[in-house]
């Protein structure tokens, strides 16, 4: 009986034995929980205290993106569900923040194309990574993509703060950084797709050499 149980356990799918409620995944889910709270921003934006609370909440959520990844690797708690939830929580957090900033008037109408570019690029790259993964390829985060994420999060944080903050023009700083983030978005997005198709073009020649 014990032997059959052991054999069943060894034959079980890895998904069946992965734990959803480990610490890194819990932190990721808490980050996703900030998304519905951000929807309150348009009504809280006129209040300095409300804006400050939302800004610090977003910053704390953005920082957890670094924390949960570090904990997962350090504690060997990387799971398939975590790999799915982590980027999904990030994309939802950023997209929601940009949309509510536009609705609250913190991003002017001329900034709408930047929001479309940032959200559209994230969806496109996520789709490309999923497609590549289904064919056995892992697309690691590029330096340009990491820079884009950092500048983008700082821009959103600045725009969430009331103007001025600490004597600084938070609105002007946030919009300037959003322009930079948009440029990095286009650059990094192009790099992901160019790199993928370049590798695909060179794959037949590599396989031929191996033969």
C-alpha positions, 0 to 999 in steps of 0.5 A: 500500500505504501509503495503504491502511494509513493508511486502515485505521489511521484507520478502526480503533476507538479501543479498538484503539490505546489503550495499557493499560500507560501509567503512570496505568493501571499505578498503577490496577492496582497499587491493585487489587492491594492488594485481595487483600492486605487479605483478610489483615487479619483474621488480622493485626489482633491484631498492632499491626505488622500493623495498622499495615502494613495501614493504611499500605498502604490509605492509600497505595492511596487516595492513588494514586487522586488520582495516577493521575487527575492523571497521566492528565489532565496527560499526556493519557493518559486512556483508555476502559479507564482510565475503567473500571478507576479507579472499579472499583479504588476500589469494590473497595478500599473494599468489601474494606476495610469487609468485612474490618474487620467480619470482624476486629471493628473495626466492630461488628455495629451498623455492618453497615447502614452498610457495606450503605449505602455499598457499595450506594450505590456500586453504584447510582451506578456503574450510574446513571453507566454508564446515563447514559453509554450515552445520551451523558450524563456525570455529573461527581463532585459536591462531596458525593461527593468529601467522602464519599470523603475522610471514608470513606477517613480512617475506614477508615484510622483503623479499620485502625490499632491502638487507640490510635495516637499516643495517639488512640482510633483505633477511636472516631475511625474509627467516628464518621467512618464515621457521617459518611461514611454520612450523606454517602453517602446525601446524595450518592447522593440528589443524583446520582439527583435531578439525573439525573431532574430533567435527564431531566424537563427534556430534552423541553422543551429539545429542543422549544425547539431545534426 
